[in-house]
Amino acid sequence: GAVVSQHPSWVICKSGTSVKIECRSLDFQATTMFWYRQFPKQSLMLMATSNEGSKATYEQGVEKDKFLINHASLTLSTLTVTSAHPEDSSFYICSARGGAGGLNTQYFGPGTRLTVL
Amino acid sequence: AQSVAQPEDQVNVAEGNPLTVKCTYSVSGNPYLFWYVQYPNRGLQFLLKYITGDNLVKGSYGFEAEFNKSQTSFHLKKPSALVSDSALYFCAVRDSLNGATNKLIFGTGTLLAVQP
């Protein structure tokens, strides 16, 4: 299997509130999950790498206190955007490594569209 | 450092004609190469990969790609394009070299437009 789900698929929130996005590997165990951000008509920007049971590794320039990542189990990782502001509006995509393609292949969720008013 | 380049922002092709989406890469060790497709407001769907073995890799939806080490290329191809193939295509690479970053690096994407 190689199915990755994300919830919610879209969310609209007021500035200053926090938003949690869930990423699940539905039919395989993923020791490593990734969170990406994509701006319109641009490529994916890796935000952080999440390993089950340990702290996430954030990419340079990504605020770890703003984008909280938790990878509590082999099938679930969550991204919480804390005190969201309009500039955080974006398309967030998670990815999990493993599944039918083995540890070399990453499978992606359908994405979450975040709009901060 | 690893990198991947997709030189074309957009590729236009008529339905039924062959299509090629270009990708070149740079890594220190051996490359792990991938193609993904993205439809509007959706995540990325895995198409195919090259890890080792036969240079010609066949993937989903009739797509294939050829690994060319001397030209450091991994172009995506399909013999006969469909209108439904219209989407954004991403090439990605990861370096197999021990100690190199284990991150998947993406190209900037190529928009494929298939005209009926």
Interface residues (C-beta under 8 A of the other chain):
Chain A: A2 V4 Q6 F34 Q42 S43 L44 L46 T49 F91 I93 S95 G101 N104 T105 Q106 Y107 F108 G109 P110 G111 R113
Chain B: Y32 F34 Y36 N41 R42 G43 L44 Q45 F46 K49 I51 F90 R94 K103 L104 F106 G107 T108 G109
